[in-house]
């Protein structure tokens, strides 16, 4: 029987990669859970409240977006709207060209990966350097991130040390401190050469027109130190109504994402440098990116737009742990990616319609989600969508015959008796592919169809 | 600022089965589940014995088949709804419907509600959901029986089956097990992780599914329990099936079999 792509991918994963992903995500989950429950009596109540705030935002984007634009402009920030990835990239290019800028220093932003900004800028002879350590390593290795907050969770120290050696960043040394120091030395010089800084935003506050950025390396601050222009690329769902909502969301984001009470750096940016500040970008732009989000909003899976990109659902997911992020063939992997990635494809949904199948529907993702997204329900809705659109699904048995049998009691009772065949016949001879897939690694219990019903008749007589 | 006030409209069915109708009478309908119908007759038998011990009149609607979950999870909601509609008909009436499976119970009070959102007959499905109970949850929170009598000498590893997340079922099972003289419960690693079954997931993702199951077995075996217990025979079928295929069988039981045997051991039932 044919297997799903993600299952096949998992079987081909190198043991070293598998171990790195498994250990990294398991530790991430355990630390997160301990911290949340050590710090709060009822973390679940906080998750649910945060979910309600984000749900409120996405259901009222039509008022929040113009209100936010107004505030941002009052703060002297240029606001651009991009309905597609291409439009977003072009906005960046136009801003760069108008300034005669050639070099970008970039902090980690998922939406820039989504719109494939780096490749686009390179095509237009613009250098685009990743300054987040993990993303820097990914860039150096021409690899792809495999986790939302830990892009190199799949890499071992040995691989990174070898990569650095190959790229002239020093002789082989796999001490994390040495690796970090070497990256820092290299990046510090680059910050000074940068013309434009590109960041994302974890939150954009409607009330104050601020963007909020969290990092652990301070690299986004360095990006802003020597460049003359700051471009923040932001998904339209990133808005929070009020500054005070950050008290809840930042506390949940740090704990859920990296098991920190607060990330090392939390920046509140409300415009280009003020006249009283000695340095900083002279211009600031915010590019709001739709790229399929309004279609998601109109779908029956809009709750996924609450996501704050913490990666907690990846860490806890048993499928992610076995298969790695690369198995999902998407910028957004794991449970959240299995919902968001196919949805963002719009009419090309069938290309990734297998992703929502990559789940035992265990619900662990929903249990850890800081904004309480009912991920399993959304996976189920997308499975139904795939079926309706006639997308083939390898290994999923057809259900039509079963439904007929299970809605006719006489047929059901006959099947209960007929099933006894499996006790006597080698299953190889039975024309039931799922049975064979089961029996490769698992035995079936003895078929005892009808035994309970017979017992009950005697018991009641 | 021109923004609307924060309202708390969140439109998706709750996993928590908190809207259930409280139990008044003692007559119940038993949904045995297809797995017990086909493989685990003793679990269904134990369910009847325990419910009768608790003074319930157990009605078994003969026309019952399956809860509809396989097709629901597979994405074939037309097929699933056909079976759910049959189930609604089979379990007509007002009595609580008791299910010895967290998964099948959740299909009725949660999954079916989702696939019937836009159907004309969604109210009848909602009504069934409101009187559907997972067995241990029913004993503890429906009948308010919070301790269990009898005797059962065993060290037990209890697997919290995934479809009881967000409900009171696992805590109910544990509460009853822990109150039985002779039982000690051992905790094992990564307890929040799934056994890897997941219905059709087990055959369309056989490698990942088996790895998940083997990891669970590794954690359980490390604590050397006498017995692995759960509120879902689907998890037990997967784990016991893997263990047996490997030539290292494990003893697995449904929580209701332990409750029944505890009563038997001191002669409270035959």
Contacts between the chains, C-beta under 8 A, distances in Angstrom:
chain1	res1	chain2	res2	distance
A	1	B	203	6.9
A	1	B	204	8.0
A	3	B	204	6.5
A	3	B	205	6.9
A	3	B	206	6.4
A	3	B	207	7.3
A	4	B	204	5.2
A	4	B	205	5.5
A	6	B	205	7.0
A	6	B	208	7.4
A	7	B	204	7.2
A	7	B	205	4.2
A	7	B	206	6.7
A	7	B	207	5.1
A	7	B	208	5.4
A	8	B	207	7.7
A	10	B	207	5.5
A	10	B	208	5.2
A	10	B	211	7.6
A	11	B	207	4.7
A	26	B	190	7.2
A	51	B	10	7.1
A	52	B	6	7.8
A	52	B	8	4.9
A	52	B	10	6.0
A	53	B	6	7.0
A	55	B	9	7.5
A	55	B	10	5.1
A	56	B	6	5.2
A	56	B	7	6.4
A	56	B	8	7.3
A	56	B	9	7.8
A	59	B	9	6.9
A	60	B	3	6.8
A	60	B	4	5.3
A	63	B	2	6.2
A	63	B	3	5.5
A	63	B	4	6.1
A	64	B	3	6.1
A	67	B	1	5.7
A	67	B	2	5.6
A	67	B	3	5.6
A	71	B	1	7.8
A	206	B	1	6.8
A	206	B	3	6.3
A	207	B	1	6.1
A	241	B	3	6.1
A	241	B	6	6.8
A	303	B	12	6.5
A	316	B	192	7.1
A	318	B	193	5.4
A	318	B	194	5.3
A	318	B	196	7.1
A	318	B	208	7.6
A	318	B	212	4.9
A	319	B	205	7.4
A	319	B	208	5.7
A	319	B	212	8.0
A	322	B	207	7.9
A	322	B	208	4.6
A	322	B	211	5.1
A	322	B	212	6.8
A	323	B	208	6.2
A	357	B	75	8.0
A	357	B	201	7.5
A	357	B	204	6.6
A	357	B	205	7.7
A	358	B	205	6.9
A	358	B	208	8.0
A	359	B	198	7.3
A	359	B	201	7.1
A	360	B	162	7.2
A	360	B	194	4.9
A	360	B	196	6.3
A	360	B	197	6.6
A	360	B	198	2.8
A	360	B	199	8.0
A	360	B	201	4.7
A	360	B	202	8.0
A	360	B	205	8.0
A	360	B	209	7.1
A	360	B	212	7.2
A	361	B	73	6.2
A	361	B	162	7.4
A	361	B	198	6.0
A	361	B	199	7.8
A	361	B	201	7.4
A	362	B	162	3.9
A	362	B	165	7.8
A	362	B	193	7.7
A	362	B	194	3.5
A	362	B	198	7.1
A	363	B	15	7.5
A	363	B	162	5.5
A	363	B	163	7.3
A	363	B	165	4.5
A	363	B	166	7.1
A	364	B	162	7.4
A	364	B	165	7.6
A	364	B	192	5.9
A	364	B	193	7.1
A	364	B	194	6.9
A	366	B	15	7.6
A	366	B	165	7.6
A	366	B	166	7.7
A	367	B	165	5.8
A	367	B	166	7.5
A	367	B	192	7.5
A	374	B	12	5.3
A	374	B	15	7.5
A	377	B	12	6.0
A	377	B	13	7.6
A	377	B	114	6.0
A	380	B	72	7.0
A	380	B	73	6.9
A	380	B	75	7.6
A	380	B	111	7.3
A	380	B	114	6.6
A	381	B	114	7.4
A	383	B	73	7.3
A	383	B	74	6.9
A	383	B	75	3.3
A	384	B	75	4.9
A	384	B	76	7.9
A	384	B	77	4.8
A	384	B	115	7.3
A	385	B	75	7.8
A	386	B	75	5.8
A	387	B	74	7.5
A	387	B	75	3.8
A	387	B	76	5.4
A	387	B	77	7.4
A	393	B	74	7.8
A	393	B	75	7.1
A	393	B	204	7.3
A	394	B	204	6.6
A	395	B	200	7.4
A	395	B	203	5.9
A	395	B	204	2.9
A	395	B	205	7.4
A	395	B	206	8.0
A	396	B	74	5.1
A	396	B	75	7.4
A	396	B	200	5.5
A	396	B	204	5.4
A	397	B	74	7.3
A	397	B	200	6.2
A	397	B	203	7.3
A	398	B	76	7.9
A	399	B	70	6.5
A	399	B	71	3.9
A	399	B	74	5.6
A	399	B	76	4.2
A	399	B	79	4.1
A	399	B	80	7.4
A	400	B	76	7.5
A	400	B	79	5.8
A	402	B	70	6.7
A	402	B	71	6.9
A	402	B	79	7.0
A	403	B	71	6.0
A	403	B	76	7.7
A	403	B	78	7.9
A	403	B	79	3.7
A	403	B	80	7.3
A	403	B	82	4.6
A	403	B	83	5.5
A	404	B	82	7.8
A	405	B	65	7.6
A	406	B	34	7.7
A	406	B	65	4.2
A	406	B	66	4.6
A	406	B	68	7.4
A	406	B	82	7.9
A	406	B	83	4.5
A	406	B	86	6.8
A	407	B	65	6.9
A	407	B	82	5.2
A	407	B	83	5.5
A	407	B	85	7.3
A	407	B	86	3.9
A	409	B	62	6.8
A	409	B	63	4.1
A	409	B	64	7.7
A	409	B	65	6.7
A	409	B	90	7.8
A	412	B	65	4.5
A	416	B	37	6.1
A	416	B	38	6.3
A	419	B	38	6.0
A	433	B	203	7.8
A	434	B	200	7.2
A	434	B	203	4.3
A	437	B	202	7.9
A	437	B	203	3.9
A	437	B	204	7.7
A	437	B	206	5.2
A	438	B	202	6.5
A	438	B	203	5.7
A	438	B	206	7.8
A	438	B	241	7.5
A	439	B	245	7.9
A	440	B	206	6.3
A	441	B	206	6.5
A	441	B	210	4.3
A	441	B	242	6.2
A	441	B	245	5.9
A	442	B	202	7.8
A	442	B	210	7.3
A	442	B	213	7.8
A	442	B	238	6.7
A	442	B	241	3.5
A	442	B	242	5.2
A	442	B	244	7.8
A	442	B	245	5.2
A	443	B	241	4.9
A	443	B	244	4.3
A	443	B	245	4.7
A	444	B	241	6.5
A	445	B	39	4.7
A	445	B	40	7.4
A	445	B	237	6.2
A	445	B	240	7.2
A	445	B	241	7.2
A	446	B	39	7.2
A	447	B	38	6.4
A	447	B	39	6.6
A	448	B	38	7.0
A	448	B	39	5.8
A	448	B	40	7.5
A	448	B	41	5.0
A	449	B	37	6.8
A	449	B	38	4.9
A	449	B	39	8.0
A	450	B	37	7.7
A	451	B	41	3.8
A	452	B	32	6.1
A	452	B	36	6.2
A	452	B	37	6.3
A	452	B	41	3.8
A	452	B	44	4.2
A	452	B	45	6.2
A	453	B	37	7.5
A	453	B	60	8.0
A	453	B	62	7.7
A	455	B	41	6.5
A	455	B	45	5.6
A	456	B	44	7.9
A	456	B	45	7.9
A	456	B	48	6.8
A	456	B	60	5.8
A	459	B	48	6.9
